[in-house]
Amino acid sequence: MPLKVEFLIGTNLFIDKLGTLVAVGINYIILRETKSSNHVVCDMYSIKFVTIYPANDRP
């Protein structure tokens, strides 16, 4: 499932990650990045917005 996940770091810095959802844990998600195919573990508590794209419409 292709996703764009936006994180709030500190009080005013937003960072986004694009990738495919690989796994979901109690307080984290794992994304496979679109460009590099690296796996990134993301802290659930810093996630602010998630955009879910249709399977055939990659960002």
mmCIF file as Biopython writes it, N, C-alpha, C and O atoms, coordinates in Angstrom:
data_model
#
loop_
_atom_site.group_PDB
_atom_site.id
_atom_site.type_symbol
_atom_site.label_atom_id
_atom_site.label_alt_id
_atom_site.label_comp_id
_atom_site.label_asym_id
_atom_site.label_entity_id
_atom_site.label_seq_id
_atom_site.pdbx_PDB_ins_code
_atom_site.Cartn_x
_atom_site.Cartn_y
_atom_site.Cartn_z
_atom_site.occupancy
_atom_site.B_iso_or_equiv
_atom_site.auth_seq_id
_atom_site.auth_asym_id
_atom_site.pdbx_PDB_model_num
ATOM 1   N N  . MET A ? 1  ? 0.839  -1.164 0.000   1.0 0.0 1  A 1 
ATOM 2   C CA . MET A ? 1  ? 0.000  0.000  0.000   1.0 0.0 1  A 1 
ATOM 3   C C  . MET A ? 1  ? 0.896  1.244  0.000   1.0 0.0 1  A 1 
ATOM 4   O O  . MET A ? 1  ? 1.612  1.467  0.976   1.0 0.0 1  A 1 
ATOM 5   N N  . PRO A ? 2  ? 0.880  2.056  -1.055  1.0 0.0 2  A 1 
ATOM 6   C CA . PRO A ? 2  ? 1.717  3.257  -1.104  1.0 0.0 2  A 1 
ATOM 7   C C  . PRO A ? 2  ? 1.201  4.343  -0.159  1.0 0.0 2  A 1 
ATOM 8   O O  . PRO A ? 2  ? 0.005  4.629  -0.112  1.0 0.0 2  A 1 
ATOM 9   N N  . LEU A ? 3  ? 2.121  4.938  0.586   1.0 0.0 3  A 1 
ATOM 10  C CA . LEU A ? 3  ? 1.768  5.947  1.587   1.0 0.0 3  A 1 
ATOM 11  C C  . LEU A ? 3  ? 2.698  7.142  1.513   1.0 0.0 3  A 1 
ATOM 12  O O  . LEU A ? 3  ? 3.846  7.034  1.082   1.0 0.0 3  A 1 
ATOM 13  N N  . LYS A ? 4  ? 2.182  8.279  1.942   1.0 0.0 4  A 1 
ATOM 14  C CA . LYS A ? 4  ? 3.012  9.432  2.275   1.0 0.0 4  A 1 
ATOM 15  C C  . LYS A ? 4  ? 2.720  9.720  3.740   1.0 0.0 4  A 1 
ATOM 16  O O  . LYS A ? 4  ? 1.581  10.003 4.110   1.0 0.0 4  A 1 
ATOM 17  N N  . VAL A ? 5  ? 3.755  9.645  4.574   1.0 0.0 5  A 1 
ATOM 18  C CA . VAL A ? 5  ? 3.599  9.846  6.017   1.0 0.0 5  A 1 
ATOM 19  C C  . VAL A ? 5  ? 4.321  11.135 6.382   1.0 0.0 5  A 1 
ATOM 20  O O  . VAL A ? 5  ? 5.490  11.320 6.042   1.0 0.0 5  A 1 
ATOM 21  N N  . GLU A ? 6  ? 3.614  12.028 7.081   1.0 0.0 6  A 1 
ATOM 22  C CA . GLU A ? 6  ? 4.201  13.301 7.501   1.0 0.0 6  A 1 
ATOM 23  C C  . GLU A ? 6  ? 4.409  13.278 9.009   1.0 0.0 6  A 1 
ATOM 24  O O  . GLU A ? 6  ? 3.517  12.901 9.769   1.0 0.0 6  A 1 
ATOM 25  N N  . PHE A ? 7  ? 5.611  13.690 9.430   1.0 0.0 7  A 1 
ATOM 26  C CA . PHE A ? 7  ? 6.008  13.662 10.830  1.0 0.0 7  A 1 
ATOM 27  C C  . PHE A ? 7  ? 6.240  15.075 11.330  1.0 0.0 7  A 1 
ATOM 28  O O  . PHE A ? 7  ? 6.722  15.931 10.588  1.0 0.0 7  A 1 
ATOM 29  N N  . LEU A ? 8  ? 5.898  15.321 12.587  1.0 0.0 8  A 1 
ATOM 30  C CA . LEU A ? 8  ? 6.230  16.570 13.243  1.0 0.0 8  A 1 
ATOM 31  C C  . LEU A ? 8  ? 7.417  16.293 14.151  1.0 0.0 8  A 1 
ATOM 32  O O  . LEU A ? 8  ? 7.330  15.504 15.092  1.0 0.0 8  A 1 
ATOM 33  N N  . ILE A ? 9  ? 8.539  16.963 13.849  1.0 0.0 9  A 1 
ATOM 34  C CA . ILE A ? 9  ? 9.760  16.808 14.625  1.0 0.0 9  A 1 
ATOM 35  C C  . ILE A ? 9  ? 9.948  18.095 15.419  1.0 0.0 9  A 1 
ATOM 36  O O  . ILE A ? 9  ? 10.057 19.168 14.826  1.0 0.0 9  A 1 
ATOM 37  N N  . GLY A ? 10 ? 9.988  18.015 16.731  1.0 0.0 10 A 1 
ATOM 38  C CA . GLY A ? 10 ? 10.081 19.214 17.554  1.0 0.0 10 A 1 
ATOM 39  C C  . GLY A ? 10 ? 8.767  19.965 17.548  1.0 0.0 10 A 1 
ATOM 40  O O  . GLY A ? 10 ? 7.699  19.360 17.635  1.0 0.0 10 A 1 
ATOM 41  N N  . THR A ? 11 ? 8.841  21.288 17.446  1.0 0.0 11 A 1 
ATOM 42  C CA . THR A ? 11 ? 7.614  22.085 17.505  1.0 0.0 11 A 1 
ATOM 43  C C  . THR A ? 11 ? 7.140  22.595 16.157  1.0 0.0 11 A 1 
ATOM 44  O O  . THR A ? 11 ? 5.969  22.944 16.016  1.0 0.0 11 A 1 
ATOM 45  N N  . ASN A ? 12 ? 8.040  22.650 15.136  1.0 0.0 12 A 1 
ATOM 46  C CA . ASN A ? 12 ? 7.587  23.229 13.867  1.0 0.0 12 A 1 
ATOM 47  C C  . ASN A ? 12 ? 8.296  22.670 12.631  1.0 0.0 12 A 1 
ATOM 48  O O  . ASN A ? 12 ? 8.267  23.313 11.582  1.0 0.0 12 A 1 
ATOM 49  N N  . LEU A ? 13 ? 8.922  21.515 12.713  1.0 0.0 13 A 1 
ATOM 50  C CA . LEU A ? 13 ? 9.601  20.928 11.563  1.0 0.0 13 A 1 
ATOM 51  C C  . LEU A ? 13 ? 8.828  19.706 11.068  1.0 0.0 13 A 1 
ATOM 52  O O  . LEU A ? 13 ? 8.687  18.716 11.786  1.0 0.0 13 A 1 
ATOM 53  N N  . PHE A ? 14 ? 8.327  19.788 9.828   1.0 0.0 14 A 1 
ATOM 54  C CA . PHE A ? 14 ? 7.622  18.662 9.225   1.0 0.0 14 A 1 
ATOM 55  C C  . PHE A ? 14 ? 8.560  17.947 8.256   1.0 0.0 14 A 1 
ATOM 56  O O  . PHE A ? 14 ? 9.263  18.586 7.474   1.0 0.0 14 A 1 
ATOM 57  N N  . ILE A ? 15 ? 8.563  16.624 8.315   1.0 0.0 15 A 1 
ATOM 58  C CA . ILE A ? 15 ? 9.329  15.772 7.404   1.0 0.0 15 A 1 
ATOM 59  C C  . ILE A ? 15 ? 8.359  14.740 6.850   1.0 0.0 15 A 1 
ATOM 60  O O  . ILE A ? 15 ? 7.515  14.225 7.584   1.0 0.0 15 A 1 
ATOM 61  N N  . ASP A ? 16 ? 8.472  14.434 5.560   1.0 0.0 16 A 1 
ATOM 62  C CA . ASP A ? 16 ? 7.601  13.396 5.008   1.0 0.0 16 A 1 
ATOM 63  C C  . ASP A ? 16 ? 8.435  12.265 4.423   1.0 0.0 16 A 1 
ATOM 64  O O  . ASP A ? 16 ? 9.573  12.460 3.994   1.0 0.0 16 A 1 
ATOM 65  N N  . LYS A ? 17 ? 7.844  11.090 4.417   1.0 0.0 17 A 1 
ATOM 66  C CA . LYS A ? 17 ? 8.451  9.876  3.864   1.0 0.0 17 A 1 
ATOM 67  C C  . LYS A ? 17 ? 7.439  9.255  2.907   1.0 0.0 17 A 1 
ATOM 68  O O  . LYS A ? 17 ? 6.249  9.169  3.208   1.0 0.0 17 A 1 
ATOM 69  N N  . LEU A ? 18 ? 7.934  8.825  1.755   1.0 0.0 18 A 1 
ATOM 70  C CA . LEU A ? 18 ? 7.107  8.135  0.777   1.0 0.0 18 A 1 
ATOM 71  C C  . LEU A ? 18 ? 7.539  6.684  0.713   1.0 0.0 18 A 1 
ATOM 72  O O  . LEU A ? 18 ? 8.734  6.389  0.672   1.0 0.0 18 A 1 
ATOM 73  N N  . GLY A ? 19 ? 6.582  5.782  0.706   1.0 0.0 19 A 1 
ATOM 74  C CA . GLY A ? 19 ? 6.948  4.384  0.620   1.0 0.0 19 A 1 
ATOM 75  C C  . GLY A ? 19 ? 5.756  3.463  0.695   1.0 0.0 19 A 1 
ATOM 76  O O  . GLY A ? 19 ? 4.601  3.884  0.650   1.0 0.0 19 A 1 
ATOM 77  N N  . THR A ? 20 ? 6.078  2.190  0.810   1.0 0.0 20 A 1 
ATOM 78  C CA . THR A ? 20 ? 5.075  1.139  0.903   1.0 0.0 20 A 1 
ATOM 79  C C  . THR A ? 20 ? 5.034  0.629  2.335   1.0 0.0 20 A 1 
ATOM 80  O O  . THR A ? 20 ? 6.073  0.350  2.932   1.0 0.0 20 A 1 
ATOM 81  N N  . LEU A ? 21 ? 3.847  0.509  2.876   1.0 0.0 21 A 1 
ATOM 82  C CA . LEU A ? 21 ? 3.691  0.004  4.233   1.0 0.0 21 A 1 
ATOM 83  C C  . LEU A ? 21 ? 4.075  -1.469 4.283   1.0 0.0 21 A 1 
ATOM 84  O O  . LEU A ? 21 ? 3.531  -2.288 3.543   1.0 0.0 21 A 1 
ATOM 85  N N  . VAL A ? 22 ? 5.025  -1.798 5.167   1.0 0.0 22 A 1 
ATOM 86  C CA . VAL A ? 22 ? 5.512  -3.171 5.288   1.0 0.0 22 A 1 
ATOM 87  C C  . VAL A ? 22 ? 4.936  -3.839 6.534   1.0 0.0 22 A 1 
ATOM 88  O O  . VAL A ? 22 ? 4.497  -4.988 6.477   1.0 0.0 22 A 1 
ATOM 89  N N  . ALA A ? 23 ? 4.937  -3.114 7.669   1.0 0.0 23 A 1 
ATOM 90  C CA . ALA A ? 23 ? 4.469  -3.697 8.924   1.0 0.0 23 A 1 
ATOM 91  C C  . ALA A ? 23 ? 3.990  -2.593 9.858   1.0 0.0 23 A 1 
ATOM 92  O O  . ALA A ? 23 ? 4.368  -1.429 9.726   1.0 0.0 23 A 1 
ATOM 93  N N  . VAL A ? 24 ? 3.141  -2.996 10.812  1.0 0.0 24 A 1 
ATOM 94  C CA . VAL A ? 24 ? 2.621  -2.079 11.822  1.0 0.0 24 A 1 
ATOM 95  C C  . VAL A ? 24 ? 2.791  -2.743 13.174  1.0 0.0 24 A 1 
ATOM 96  O O  . VAL A ? 24 ? 2.391  -3.892 13.363  1.0 0.0 24 A 1 
ATOM 97  N N  . GLY A ? 25 ? 3.390  -2.015 14.122  1.0 0.0 25 A 1 
ATOM 98  C CA . GLY A ? 25 ? 3.535  -2.499 15.489  1.0 0.0 25 A 1 
ATOM 99  C C  . GLY A ? 25 ? 2.692  -1.656 16.432  1.0 0.0 25 A 1 
ATOM 100 O O  . GLY A ? 25 ? 1.897  -0.830 15.984  1.0 0.0 25 A 1 
ATOM 101 N N  . ILE A ? 26 ? 2.855  -1.853 17.714  1.0 0.0 26 A 1 
ATOM 102 C CA . ILE A ? 26 ? 2.077  -1.108 18.707  1.0 0.0 26 A 1 
ATOM 103 C C  . ILE A ? 26 ? 2.403  0.381  18.651  1.0 0.0 26 A 1 
ATOM 104 O O  . ILE A ? 26 ? 1.500  1.211  18.753  1.0 0.0 26 A 1 
ATOM 105 N N  . ASN A ? 27 ? 3.686  0.734  18.491  1.0 0.0 27 A 1 
ATOM 106 C CA . ASN A ? 27 ? 4.063  2.148  18.499  1.0 0.0 27 A 1 
ATOM 107 C C  . ASN A ? 27 ? 4.993  2.523  17.344  1.0 0.0 27 A 1 
ATOM 108 O O  . ASN A ? 27 ? 5.747  3.490  17.448  1.0 0.0 27 A 1 
ATOM 109 N N  . TYR A ? 28 ? 4.945  1.772  16.254  1.0 0.0 28 A 1 
ATOM 110 C CA . TYR A ? 28 ? 5.781  2.063  15.099  1.0 0.0 28 A 1 
ATOM 111 C C  . TYR A ? 28 ? 5.147  1.510  13.823  1.0 0.0 28 A 1 
ATOM 112 O O  . TYR A ? 28 ? 4.274  0.643  13.868  1.0 0.0 28 A 1 
ATOM 113 N N  . ILE A ? 29 ? 5.608  2.035  12.686  1.0 0.0 29 A 1 
ATOM 114 C CA . ILE A ? 29 ? 5.297  1.435  11.388  1.0 0.0 29 A 1 
ATOM 115 C C  . ILE A ? 29 ? 6.623  1.255  10.653  1.0 0.0 29 A 1 
ATOM 116 O O  . ILE A ? 29 ? 7.604  1.931  10.962  1.0 0.0 29 A 1 
ATOM 117 N N  . ILE A ? 30 ? 6.650  0.351  9.691   1.0 0.0 30 A 1 
ATOM 118 C CA . ILE A ? 30 ? 7.833  0.155  8.861   1.0 0.0 30 A 1 
ATOM 119 C C  . ILE A ? 30 ? 7.436  0.436  7.418   1.0 0.0 30 A 1 
ATOM 120 O O  . ILE A ? 30 ? 6.490  -0.147 6.889   1.0 0.0 30 A 1 
ATOM 121 N N  . LEU A ? 31 ? 8.190  1.353  6.790   1.0 0.0 31 A 1 
ATOM 122 C CA . LEU A ? 31 ? 7.980  1.707  5.394   1.0 0.0 31 A 1 
ATOM 123 C C  . LEU A ? 31 ? 9.167  1.241  4.558   1.0 0.0 31 A 1 
ATOM 124 O O  . LEU A ? 31 ? 10.309 1.289  5.016   1.0 0.0 31 A 1 
ATOM 125 N N  . ARG A ? 32 ? 8.900  0.793  3.338   1.0 0.0 32 A 1 
ATOM 126 C CA . ARG A ? 32 ? 9.962  0.563  2.357   1.0 0.0 32 A 1 
ATOM 127 C C  . ARG A ? 32 ? 9.953  1.802  1.471   1.0 0.0 32 A 1 
ATOM 128 O O  . ARG A ? 32 ? 8.987  2.054  0.751   1.0 0.0 32 A 1 
ATOM 129 N N  . GLU A ? 33 ? 11.040 2.577  1.528   1.0 0.0 33 A 1 
ATOM 130 C CA . GLU A ? 33 ? 11.106 3.835  0.798   1.0 0.0 33 A 1 
ATOM 131 C C  . GLU A ? 33 ? 11.001 3.610  -0.703  1.0 0.0 33 A 1 
ATOM 132 O O  . GLU A ? 33 ? 11.521 2.631  -1.237  1.0 0.0 33 A 1 
ATOM 133 N N  . THR A ? 34 ? 10.318 4.536  -1.376  1.0 0.0 34 A 1 
ATOM 134 C CA . THR A ? 34 ? 10.060 4.418  -2.808  1.0 0.0 34 A 1 
ATOM 135 C C  . THR A ? 34 ? 11.341 4.478  -3.623  1.0 0.0 34 A 1 
ATOM 136 O O  . THR A ? 34 ? 11.549 3.641  -4.501  1.0 0.0 34 A 1 
ATOM 137 N N  . LYS A ? 35 ? 12.205 5.451  -3.351  1.0 0.0 35 A 1 
ATOM 138 C CA . LYS A ? 35 ? 13.384 5.667  -4.192  1.0 0.0 35 A 1 
ATOM 139 C C  . LYS A ? 35 ? 14.527 4.702  -3.906  1.0 0.0 35 A 1 
ATOM 140 O O  . LYS A ? 35 ? 15.224 4.281  -4.829  1.0 0.0 35 A 1 
ATOM 141 N N  . SER A ? 36 ? 14.728 4.346  -2.641  1.0 0.0 36 A 1 
ATOM 142 C CA . SER A ? 36 ? 15.916 3.564  -2.289  1.0 0.0 36 A 1 
ATOM 143 C C  . SER A ? 36 ? 15.628 2.117  -1.917  1.0 0.0 36 A 1 
ATOM 144 O O  . SER A ? 36 ? 16.559 1.314  -1.855  1.0 0.0 36 A 1 
ATOM 145 N N  . SER A ? 37 ? 14.386 1.759  -1.671  1.0 0.0 37 A 1 
ATOM 146 C CA . SER A ? 37 ? 13.975 0.438  -1.206  1.0 0.0 37 A 1 
ATOM 147 C C  . SER A ? 37 ? 14.515 0.096  0.182   1.0 0.0 37 A 1 
ATOM 148 O O  . SER A ? 37 ? 14.468 -1.062 0.597   1.0 0.0 37 A 1 
ATOM 149 N N  . ASN A ? 38 ? 15.031 1.104  0.907   1.0 0.0 38 A 1 
ATOM 150 C CA . ASN A ? 38 ? 15.445 0.895  2.295   1.0 0.0 38 A 1 
ATOM 151 C C  . ASN A ? 38 ? 14.214 0.791  3.184   1.0 0.0 38 A 1 
ATOM 152 O O  . ASN A ? 38 ? 13.171 1.372  2.883   1.0 0.0 38 A 1 
ATOM 153 N N  . HIS A ? 39 ? 14.338 0.052  4.277   1.0 0.0 39 A 1 
ATOM 154 C CA . HIS A ? 39 ? 13.265 -0.029 5.259   1.0 0.0 39 A 1 
ATOM 155 C C  . HIS A ? 39 ? 13.512 1.023  6.338   1.0 0.0 39 A 1 
ATOM 156 O O  . HIS A ? 39 ? 14.629 1.172  6.834   1.0 0.0 39 A 1 
ATOM 157 N N  . VAL A ? 40 ? 12.450 1.752  6.692   1.0 0.0 40 A 1 
ATOM 158 C CA . VAL A ? 40 ? 12.534 2.805  7.696   1.0 0.0 40 A 1 
ATOM 159 C C  . VAL A ? 40 ? 11.513 2.495  8.787   1.0 0.0 40 A 1 
ATOM 160 O O  . VAL A ? 40 ? 10.336 2.279  8.499   1.0 0.0 40 A 1 
ATOM 161 N N  . VAL A ? 41 ? 11.965 2.473  10.033  1.0 0.0 41 A 1 
ATOM 162 C CA . VAL A ? 41 ? 11.065 2.298  11.175  1.0 0.0 41 A 1 
ATOM 163 C C  . VAL A ? 41 ? 10.662 3.689  11.648  1.0 0.0 41 A 1 
ATOM 164 O O  . VAL A ? 41 ? 11.516 4.528  11.932  1.0 0.0 41 A 1 
ATOM 165 N N  . CYS A ? 42 ? 9.358  3.927  11.730  1.0 0.0 42 A 1 
ATOM 166 C CA . CYS A ? 42 ? 8.826  5.253  12.022  1.0 0.0 42 A 1 
ATOM 167 C C  . CYS A ? 42 ? 8.075  5.235  13.349  1.0 0.0 42 A 1 
ATOM 168 O O  . CYS A ? 42 ? 7.254  4.354  13.605  1.0 0.0 42 A 1 
ATOM 169 N N  . ASP A ? 43 ? 8.372  6.217  14.178  1.0 0.0 43 A 1 
ATOM 170 C CA . ASP A ? 43 ? 7.734  6.367  15.483  1.0 0.0 43 A 1 
ATOM 171 C C  . ASP A ? 43 ? 6.280  6.789  15.310  1.0 0.0 43 A 1 
ATOM 172 O O  . ASP A ? 43 ? 6.004  7.816  14.689  1.0 0.0 43 A 1 
ATOM 173 N N  . MET A ? 44 ? 5.361  6.018  15.844  1.0 0.0 44 A 1 
ATOM 174 C CA . MET A ? 44 ? 3.936  6.284  15.695  1.0 0.0 44 A 1 
ATOM 175 C C  . MET A ? 44 ? 3.526  7.617  16.335  1.0 0.0 44 A 1 
ATOM 176 O O  . MET A ? 44 ? 2.585  8.257  15.865  1.0 0.0 44 A 1 
ATOM 177 N N  . TYR A ? 45 ? 4.208  8.038  17.383  1.0 0.0 45 A 1 
ATOM 178 C CA . TYR A ? 45 ? 3.796  9.222  18.134  1.0 0.0 45 A 1 
ATOM 179 C C  . TYR A ? 45 ? 4.151  10.529 17.430  1.0 0.0 45 A 1 
ATOM 180 O O  . TYR A ? 45 ? 3.588  11.571 17.768  1.0 0.0 45 A 1 
ATOM 181 N N  . SER A ? 46 ? 5.064  10.507 16.467  1.0 0.0 46 A 1 
ATOM 182 C CA . SER A ? 46 ? 5.404  11.734 15.746  1.0 0.0 46 A 1 
ATOM 183 C C  . SER A ? 46 ? 4.656  11.850 14.414  1.0 0.0 46 A 1 
ATOM 184 O O  . SER A ? 46 ? 4.783  12.863 13.726  1.0 0.0 46 A 1 
ATOM 185 N N  . ILE A ? 47 ? 3.883  10.833 14.045  1.0 0.0 47 A 1 
ATOM 186 C CA . ILE A ? 47 ? 3.104  10.879 12.808  1.0 0.0 47 A 1 
ATOM 187 C C  . ILE A ? 47 ? 1.927  11.836 12.996  1.0 0.0 47 A 1 
ATOM 188 O O  . ILE A ? 47 ? 1.181  11.744 13.971  1.0 0.0 47 A 1 
ATOM 189 N N  . LYS A ? 48 ? 1.777  12.761 12.034  1.0 0.0 48 A 1 
ATOM 190 C CA . LYS A ? 48 ? 0.665  13.710 12.092  1.0 0.0 48 A 1 
ATOM 191 C C  . LYS A ? 48 ? -0.349 13.466 10.983  1.0 0.0 48 A 1 
ATOM 192 O O  . LYS A ? 48 ? -1.555 13.545 11.217  1.0 0.0 48 A 1 
ATOM 193 N N  . PHE A ? 49 ? 0.132  13.169 9.770   1.0 0.0 49 A 1 
ATOM 194 C CA . PHE A ? 49 ? -0.766 12.956 8.629   1.0 0.0 49 A 1 
ATOM 195 C C  . PHE A ? 49 ? -0.291 11.756 7.827   1.0 0.0 49 A 1 
ATOM 196 O O  . PHE A ? 49 ? 0.909  11.511 7.708   1.0 0.0 49 A 1 
ATOM 197 N N  . VAL A ? 50 ? -1.254 11.003 7.272   1.0 0.0 50 A 1 
ATOM 198 C CA . VAL A ? 50 ? -0.950 9.878  6.386   1.0 0.0 50 A 1 
ATOM 199 C C  . VAL A ? 50 ? -1.847 9.998  5.163   1.0 0.0 50 A 1 
ATOM 200 O O  . VAL A ? 50 ? -3.068 10.098 5.289   1.0 0.0 50 A 1 
ATOM 201 N N  . THR A ? 51 ? -1.241 9.988  3.981   1.0 0.0 51 A 1 
ATOM 202 C CA . THR A ? 51 ? -1.986 9.983  2.724   1.0 0.0 51 A 1 
ATOM 203 C C  . THR A ? 51 ? -1.831 8.597  2.124   1.0 0.0 51 A 1 
ATOM 204 O O  . THR A ? 51 ? -0.714 8.120  1.925   1.0 0.0 51 A 1 
ATOM 205 N N  . ILE A ? 52 ? -2.957 7.952  1.836   1.0 0.0 52 A 1 
ATOM 206 C CA . ILE A ? 52 ? -2.965 6.608  1.264   1.0 0.0 52 A 1 
ATOM 207 C C  . ILE A ? 52 ? -3.321 6.723  -0.212  1.0 0.0 52 A 1 
ATOM 208 O O  . ILE A ? 52 ? -4.359 7.281  -0.568  1.0 0.0 52 A 1 
ATOM 209 N N  . TYR A ? 53 ? -2.452 6.190  -1.066  1.0 0.0 53 A 1 
ATOM 210 C CA . TYR A ? 53 ? -2.669 6.254  -2.504  1.0 0.0 53 A 1 
ATOM 211 C C  . TYR A ? 53 ? -3.224 4.922  -3.003  1.0 0.0 53 A 1 
ATOM 212 O O  . TYR A ? 53 ? -2.914 3.873  -2.438  1.0 0.0 53 A 1 
ATOM 213 N N  . PRO A ? 54 ? -4.040 4.955  -4.053  1.0 0.0 54 A 1 
ATOM 214 C CA . PRO A ? 54 ? -4.494 3.709  -4.660  1.0 0.0 54 A 1 
ATOM 215 C C  . PRO A ? 54 ? -3.278 2.892  -5.135  1.0 0.0 54 A 1 
ATOM 216 O O  . PRO A ? 54 ? -2.233 3.461  -5.451  1.0 0.0 54 A 1 
ATOM 217 N N  . ALA A ? 55 ? -3.414 1.591  -5.182  1.0 0.0 55 A 1 
ATOM 218 C CA . ALA A ? 55 ? -2.294 0.700  -5.499  1.0 0.0 55 A 1 
ATOM 219 C C  . ALA A ? 55 ? -1.651 0.998  -6.847  1.0 0.0 55 A 1 
ATOM 220 O O  . ALA A ? 55 ? -0.442 0.819  -6.998  1.0 0.0 55 A 1 
ATOM 221 N N  . ASN A ? 56 ? -2.426 1.449  -7.830  1.0 0.0 56 A 1 
ATOM 222 C CA . ASN A ? 56 ? -1.874 1.703  -9.155  1.0 0.0 56 A 1 
ATOM 223 C C  . ASN A ? 56 ? -1.450 3.158  -9.353  1.0 0.0 56 A 1 
ATOM 224 O O  . ASN A ? 56 ? -1.005 3.520  -10.442 1.0 0.0 56 A 1 
ATOM 225 N N  . ASP A ? 57 ? -1.579 3.997  -8.327  1.0 0.0 57 A 1 
ATOM 226 C CA . ASP A ? 57 ? -1.249 5.431  -8.428  1.0 0.0 57 A 1 
ATOM 227 C C  . ASP A ? 57 ? -0.132 5.752  -7.452  1.0 0.0 57 A 1 
ATOM 228 O O  . ASP A ? 57 ? -0.389 6.224  -6.345  1.0 0.0 57 A 1 
ATOM 229 N N  . ARG A ? 58 ? 1.102  5.501  -7.853  1.0 0.0 58 A 1 
ATOM 230 C CA . ARG A ? 58 ? 2.260  5.744  -6.981  1.0 0.0 58 A 1 
ATOM 231 C C  . ARG A ? 58 ? 2.615  7.221  -6.984  1.0 0.0 58 A 1 
ATOM 232 O O  . ARG A ? 58 ? 2.539  7.870  -8.027  1.0 0.0 58 A 1 
ATOM 233 N N  . PRO A ? 59 ? 3.008  7.771  -5.820  1.0 0.0 59 A 1 
ATOM 234 C CA . PRO A ? 59 ? 3.398  9.201  -5.749  1.0 0.0 59 A 1 
ATOM 235 C C  . PRO A ? 59 ? 4.735  9.449  -6.424  1.0 0.0 59 A 1 
ATOM 236 O O  . PRO A ? 59 ? 5.209  10.585 -6.456  1.0 0.0 59 A 1 
#
